[in-house]
Amino acid sequence: MVAIGLPELLRLLLVAPWWRDCQAFTDEECRELAAEYLEDMPDLVARSDRAAAALGLDLPAQADVLARLREVAVGIGENFVLIFTPERHPYEPLIRN
């Protein structure tokens, strides 16, 4: 689990689209990954700002987004049950005897 709700997921994707490449979430690693993305797509910040404006989202600071990602992934996410069925029942894996 990486976000709780669509707005939070969109903020993560717009502020730190490189989040999946993070291993340690150190400030240095985050700066390096962000620099790589900006090298490949120099107008990334402008594009993100336009998308956020079109969606009516305020974009938090990168550090805040990554702190929330860590919080959800290693803490809060443990308390959620994902729903996979069309009937909206909690997914129960098939147990074989």
Number of C-alpha atoms within 10 A of each C-alpha: 14 19 20 15 8 9 15 17 14 18 21 23 15 22 23 20 16 15 18 9 11 12 9 9 16 11 10 10 14 21 13 12 17 18 13 13 16 13 11 9 11 12 11 17 13 10 13 18 16 14 14 18 12 9 11 10 15 11 18 12 11 17 14 13 22 21 12 17 23 17 14 17 15 11 11 16 17 10 8 9 10 13 12 11 10 6 7 9 11 11 11 10 6 6 5 4 3
